[in-house]
Amino acid sequence: MLEFLDTSINYISGLNTLPWIFIGFILTILFSLIIGEENVNKAMKRSALILLFVFVPLLLFRILLNVDFGFNQIIFTLVCFVIISLMYVLSYFFANYKAKKMNISGGEKWNYIKTVLTNQGRSSAFVGGMMLIITEWQVQVLIYMIVGAVFLFAIIPLVLSILHKKEIKDTKEEKIQALPWYLKIFPLYLFAFAIAAILLHGINGVTTKDSTDFNSFFNFFTQVTIPAALYFVGSGIHPRDLKIDEMKKLFSLDSKIKDHWLWIRNIFFLTVIITPLLTVVIMLPMYGFGLISSAWFVVIVINSILPITSTNMFLVPYGIDKKVTALSVTWTTIVCVPIVVILITVFGIYFT
């Protein structure tokens, strides 16, 4: 049994796991034809929660259990907070600038700003989890994932809540509780697993590197997280979304478009082009002068071009545009996932 698990784990590690994106894409289409798309979507939502609350925390726990968490990791955590904060600050000023150019004001302006601000959030749990296939990046990926979760499920909802309170100050609207409780506690939940692993390893020297039956099983079980997450990424890409008319509106330079596509195009431009380029401009000189490691550089750069997270849809009650958010998630997923796969493959060869 021990030998079988140790051998099998090679097939769900490293770049060997990337085909699971394609498998998820194909099987989701087939299952939709057999049992219906609605049933498939329900099953995938349940699977997403199992991944988030069972597999991802245990994978994080296992990896950190084998790491001497020290000064460098603490500094990287702070760097992630700074980088993600700058991303959201950039989105606010970008939205404010675009709102003036579109000549919108009042409630519509704030609706636009909140929509752009919210959709700067990225899918660091699932799509970002693809980077876990490279062993040398795993600790940095998990740290970025935790910090990203804090912003997605705590800081940004709090900001939106404050803005919403100001908007309804003179009305009798009730306070909104947009996020379900399980997403509110998710950052603390992940953080608890991280702290437990760091303390167990640091104080008692606990590790899963020893060759025991339990360690082999636990390593294999948690490693399944990566192909499962990649399958989930592939399942979220639907061929029907590739509509020529919508593609023309998204990539058109026609400034006369007045419907929601102008908002979507601005968000797409911010998240897929401006943010990654500025991130590279900031990080490349630091890497070139040897101030940061290749793992720091790669993880931060790739995270900057992740697609927008579908979790943003939970925040619609705070006044963000539902249709714009849904289409922004769809199109950044279609465009960014192939780019991320290519970057992981190339960086995995040349930066490890």
C-alpha positions as CSV (number, residue, x, y, z in Angstrom):
1,M,0.0,0.0,0.0
2,L,2.8,2.4,1.0
3,E,4.7,1.7,-2.3
4,F,1.5,2.2,-4.3
5,L,0.7,5.6,-2.8
6,D,4.2,6.8,-3.2
7,T,4.2,5.8,-6.9
8,S,0.7,7.1,-7.6
9,I,1.4,10.6,-6.1
10,N,3.8,11.2,-9.0
11,Y,0.9,11.2,-11.4
12,I,-0.9,14.0,-9.5
13,S,2.1,16.2,-8.9
14,G,3.9,18.8,-10.9
15,L,3.0,19.7,-14.5
16,N,1.4,16.2,-14.9
17,T,-1.7,17.6,-13.3
18,L,-2.4,20.3,-15.9
19,P,-4.4,17.9,-18.2
20,W,-7.1,17.9,-15.4
21,I,-8.2,21.3,-16.7
22,F,-9.0,19.8,-20.0
23,I,-10.6,16.7,-18.3
24,G,-12.9,19.0,-16.3
25,F,-13.8,20.9,-19.4
26,I,-14.8,17.8,-21.4
27,L,-16.5,15.9,-18.7
28,T,-18.6,18.9,-17.6
29,I,-19.9,19.1,-21.2
30,L,-20.7,15.4,-21.3
31,F,-22.4,15.4,-17.8
32,S,-24.4,18.5,-18.8
33,L,-25.8,16.5,-21.8
34,I,-26.6,13.5,-19.7
35,I,-28.0,14.9,-16.4
36,G,-28.6,18.6,-17.3
37,E,-26.5,21.7,-16.8
38,E,-28.4,22.8,-13.7
39,N,-27.7,19.5,-11.9
40,V,-24.0,19.7,-12.8
41,N,-23.8,23.3,-11.5
42,K,-25.4,22.3,-8.2
43,A,-22.9,19.4,-7.9
44,M,-19.9,21.7,-8.7
45,K,-21.0,24.2,-6.1
46,R,-21.1,21.5,-3.4
47,S,-17.7,20.2,-4.6
48,A,-16.3,23.8,-4.4
49,L,-17.3,24.0,-0.7
50,I,-15.7,20.6,0.0
51,L,-12.5,21.7,-1.7
52,L,-12.5,25.0,0.1
53,F,-13.2,23.7,3.6
54,V,-11.7,20.2,3.6
55,F,-9.0,19.7,0.9
56,V,-7.4,23.2,0.7
57,P,-6.9,23.6,4.5
58,L,-5.5,20.1,4.8
59,L,-3.1,20.7,1.9
60,L,-2.0,24.0,3.5
61,F,-1.6,22.2,6.8
62,R,0.6,19.4,5.3
63,I,2.8,21.8,3.3
64,L,3.4,24.2,6.2
65,L,4.0,21.2,8.5
66,N,7.2,20.5,6.5
67,V,8.5,24.1,6.4
68,D,10.6,26.1,8.8
69,F,8.3,29.2,8.8
70,G,10.6,32.1,9.6
71,F,11.5,35.7,8.8
72,N,11.4,35.4,5.0
73,Q,7.9,33.9,5.1
74,I,6.7,36.7,7.4
75,I,8.2,39.4,5.1
76,F,6.5,37.7,2.1
77,T,3.2,37.9,3.9
78,L,3.6,41.6,4.5
79,V,4.6,42.0,0.8
80,C,1.4,40.3,-0.3
81,F,-0.7,42.6,1.9
82,V,1.1,45.6,0.3
83,I,0.7,44.3,-3.3
84,I,-2.9,43.4,-3.0
85,S,-3.7,46.7,-1.3
86,L,-2.0,48.5,-4.2
87,M,-4.1,46.5,-6.6
88,Y,-7.4,47.7,-5.0
89,V,-6.1,51.3,-4.7
90,L,-5.3,51.2,-8.4
91,S,-8.8,49.9,-9.2
92,Y,-10.4,52.8,-7.2
93,F,-8.5,55.5,-9.0
94,F,-9.0,53.8,-12.3
95,A,-12.8,53.6,-11.7
96,N,-12.9,57.3,-10.6
97,Y,-11.0,58.4,-13.7
98,K,-13.2,56.3,-16.0
99,A,-16.4,57.6,-14.3
100,K,-15.4,61.1,-15.2
101,K,-14.6,60.2,-18.8
102,M,-18.0,58.4,-19.1
103,N,-19.7,61.5,-17.5
104,I,-21.6,59.5,-14.9
105,S,-22.3,60.9,-11.4
106,G,-24.3,60.3,-8.3
107,G,-25.6,56.9,-7.5
108,E,-24.5,55.5,-10.9
109,K,-21.0,56.7,-10.4
110,W,-20.7,54.9,-7.0
111,N,-22.3,51.8,-8.4
112,Y,-19.6,51.8,-11.1
113,I,-16.8,52.4,-8.7
114,K,-17.9,49.7,-6.3
115,T,-18.3,47.3,-9.2
116,V,-14.8,48.0,-10.5
117,L,-13.3,47.9,-7.0
118,T,-14.9,44.5,-6.2
119,N,-13.9,42.9,-9.5
120,Q,-10.2,43.5,-8.8
121,G,-10.5,40.5,-6.6
122,R,-9.0,37.3,-8.1
123,S,-9.6,33.6,-8.0
124,S,-6.6,32.8,-5.8
125,A,-8.1,29.6,-4.3
126,F,-8.9,27.6,-7.4
127,V,-7.1,29.1,-10.4
128,G,-4.3,30.4,-8.3
129,G,-4.1,26.9,-6.7
130,M,-2.7,25.7,-10.1
131,M,0.7,27.1,-9.0
132,L,0.8,24.5,-6.2
133,I,1.9,22.0,-8.9
134,I,5.4,23.5,-8.6
135,T,6.9,22.4,-5.2
136,E,9.3,25.3,-5.0
137,W,6.3,27.8,-5.1
138,Q,3.9,26.1,-2.7
139,V,4.6,28.1,0.5
140,Q,4.4,31.4,-1.3
141,V,1.2,30.4,-3.1
142,L,-0.5,29.4,0.2
143,I,0.5,32.6,1.9
144,Y,-0.8,34.6,-1.0
145,M,-4.0,32.5,-0.9
146,I,-4.6,33.3,2.8
147,V,-3.9,37.1,2.3
148,G,-6.2,37.1,-0.8
149,A,-9.0,35.4,1.2
150,V,-8.7,38.1,3.9
151,F,-9.2,40.8,1.3
152,L,-12.0,38.9,-0.6
153,F,-14.0,37.8,2.4
154,A,-13.3,40.4,5.0
155,I,-11.7,43.7,3.9
156,I,-13.6,44.4,0.6
157,P,-17.1,43.4,2.1
158,L,-16.3,45.7,5.0
159,V,-15.5,48.6,2.6
160,L,-18.6,47.9,0.6
161,S,-20.7,47.8,3.7
162,I,-19.4,51.2,4.9
163,L,-20.1,52.7,1.5
164,H,-23.5,51.2,1.5
165,K,-24.3,52.6,4.9
166,K,-23.4,56.1,3.7
167,E,-25.7,55.6,0.7
168,I,-28.7,54.5,2.8
169,K,-28.1,56.8,5.8
170,D,-31.3,58.7,5.3
171,T,-33.4,55.6,4.4
172,K,-34.9,52.8,6.4
173,E,-33.2,50.0,4.6
174,E,-31.9,47.2,6.8
175,K,-28.2,46.4,7.2
176,I,-27.1,43.9,4.5
177,Q,-25.5,40.6,5.3
178,A,-24.3,39.6,1.8
179,L,-21.7,37.0,2.5
180,P,-22.9,33.6,3.9
181,W,-21.4,32.8,7.3
182,Y,-19.1,30.1,6.0
183,L,-17.3,32.5,3.6
184,K,-17.0,35.1,6.4
185,I,-15.1,32.7,8.6
186,F,-13.0,31.2,5.7
187,P,-9.9,33.5,6.2
188,L,-9.8,32.7,9.9
189,Y,-10.4,29.0,9.2
190,L,-7.4,28.9,6.8
191,F,-5.3,31.0,9.2
192,A,-6.1,28.5,12.1
193,F,-4.7,25.6,10.0
194,A,-1.6,27.6,9.1
195,I,-0.9,28.5,12.7
196,A,-1.5,24.9,13.9
197,A,1.0,23.6,11.3
198,I,3.6,26.2,12.1
199,L,3.4,25.6,15.8
200,L,3.4,21.8,15.5
201,H,6.5,21.8,13.3
202,G,8.3,24.6,15.1
203,I,7.8,23.4,18.6
204,N,7.5,19.6,18.3
205,G,9.2,19.0,15.0
206,V,6.2,17.3,13.5
207,T,6.5,16.5,9.8
208,T,5.0,14.3,7.1
209,K,8.3,13.5,5.5
210,D,8.9,10.3,7.5
211,S,8.1,7.1,5.6
212,T,5.0,5.8,7.5
213,D,1.7,4.5,6.3
214,F,-0.2,7.4,7.7
215,N,2.1,10.0,6.2
216,S,1.9,8.4,2.8
217,F,-1.9,8.3,2.9
218,F,-2.1,11.9,4.2
219,N,0.3,13.2,1.6
220,F,-1.6,11.4,-1.2
221,F,-5.0,12.5,0.1
222,T,-4.0,16.2,0.3
223,Q,-2.2,16.0,-3.0
224,V,-5.6,15.1,-4.7
225,T,-6.5,18.8,-3.9
226,I,-4.5,20.0,-6.9
227,P,-6.0,17.9,-9.7
228,A,-9.4,18.4,-8.1
229,A,-9.0,22.2,-8.2
230,L,-7.8,22.1,-11.8
231,Y,-10.8,20.0,-12.7
232,F,-13.0,22.6,-11.1
233,V,-11.3,25.4,-13.2
234,G,-11.9,23.4,-16.4
235,S,-15.5,22.8,-15.5
236,G,-16.1,26.5,-15.3
237,I,-15.3,27.2,-18.9
238,H,-18.3,26.9,-21.2
239,P,-18.1,26.9,-25.0
240,R,-21.4,28.7,-25.2
241,D,-19.8,31.8,-23.7
242,L,-17.6,32.2,-26.8
243,K,-20.1,34.4,-28.6
244,I,-18.8,36.4,-31.6
245,D,-21.0,39.4,-30.9
246,E,-19.9,39.6,-27.3
247,M,-16.3,39.2,-28.3
248,K,-16.6,42.1,-30.7
249,K,-18.1,44.3,-28.0
250,L,-15.5,43.3,-25.5
251,F,-12.4,43.8,-27.7
252,S,-13.8,46.7,-29.7
253,L,-12.2,50.2,-29.4
254,D,-15.5,51.9,-30.2
255,S,-16.0,54.4,-27.3
256,K,-19.6,54.9,-28.4
257,I,-20.8,51.7,-26.7
258,K,-23.1,52.9,-24.0
259,D,-24.5,49.7,-22.5
260,H,-22.9,47.4,-19.8
261,W,-20.2,46.3,-22.2
262,L,-18.3,49.6,-21.7
263,W,-18.1,48.8,-18.0
264,I,-17.1,45.2,-18.7
265,R,-14.4,46.4,-21.2
266,N,-13.0,48.8,-18.6
267,I,-12.8,46.1,-15.9
268,F,-11.3,43.6,-18.4
269,F,-8.6,46.2,-19.4
270,L,-7.8,46.9,-15.7
271,T,-7.6,43.3,-14.6
272,V,-6.0,41.6,-17.6
273,I,-3.7,44.4,-18.9
274,I,-3.0,47.3,-16.5
275,T,-2.7,45.4,-13.2
276,P,-0.4,42.7,-14.5
277,L,1.8,45.2,-16.4
278,L,2.2,47.4,-13.3
279,T,2.9,44.4,-11.2
280,V,5.7,43.3,-13.5
281,V,7.1,46.9,-13.6
282,I,7.3,46.9,-9.8
283,M,8.5,43.3,-9.3
284,L,11.0,42.8,-12.2
285,P,13.6,45.4,-11.0
286,M,13.4,43.9,-7.5
287,Y,14.0,40.4,-8.9
288,G,16.7,41.7,-11.3
289,F,18.7,43.3,-8.4
290,G,18.3,40.1,-6.3
291,L,16.0,41.7,-3.7
292,I,13.4,39.0,-4.0
293,S,13.6,35.3,-4.9
294,S,12.3,33.8,-8.2
295,A,9.4,32.2,-6.2
296,W,8.3,35.6,-4.8
297,F,8.5,37.1,-8.3
298,V,6.6,34.3,-10.1
299,V,3.8,33.9,-7.5
300,I,3.0,37.6,-7.3
301,V,3.2,38.1,-11.1
302,I,1.0,35.1,-11.9
303,N,-1.5,36.1,-9.2
304,S,-1.8,39.5,-10.8
305,I,-3.3,38.0,-14.0
306,L,-5.7,35.5,-12.4
307,P,-9.3,35.7,-13.5
308,I,-11.9,37.5,-11.4
309,T,-13.4,35.3,-8.7
310,S,-17.1,34.3,-9.0
311,T,-17.4,34.9,-5.3
312,N,-17.9,38.5,-6.1
313,M,-21.5,37.6,-7.1
314,F,-22.2,37.3,-3.3
315,L,-21.5,41.0,-3.0
316,V,-24.2,42.2,-5.5
317,P,-26.5,43.3,-2.6
318,Y,-24.0,46.0,-1.7
319,G,-24.7,47.8,-5.0
320,I,-22.4,46.3,-7.5
321,D,-23.7,45.5,-11.0
322,K,-24.7,41.8,-11.3
323,K,-24.6,41.5,-15.1
324,V,-21.3,43.3,-15.4
325,T,-19.7,41.2,-12.7
326,A,-21.0,37.9,-14.1
327,L,-19.7,38.7,-17.6
328,S,-16.4,40.0,-16.3
329,V,-15.9,36.7,-14.4
330,T,-16.7,34.7,-17.6
331,W,-14.4,36.6,-19.9
332,T,-11.5,37.0,-17.6
333,T,-11.7,33.2,-17.0
334,I,-11.8,32.4,-20.7
335,V,-8.8,34.7,-21.4
336,C,-6.7,34.3,-18.3
337,V,-6.8,30.6,-17.6
338,P,-4.8,29.7,-20.8
339,I,-2.4,32.5,-20.0
340,V,-1.9,31.3,-16.5
341,V,-1.3,27.7,-17.7
342,I,1.3,28.9,-20.1
343,L,3.0,31.1,-17.5
344,I,3.1,28.3,-15.0
345,T,4.6,25.9,-17.6
346,V,7.3,28.4,-18.8
347,F,8.1,29.8,-15.3
348,G,8.1,26.2,-13.9
349,I,10.8,25.3,-16.4
350,Y,13.0,28.4,-16.2
351,F,12.4,29.7,-12.7
352,T,12.9,26.5,-10.6
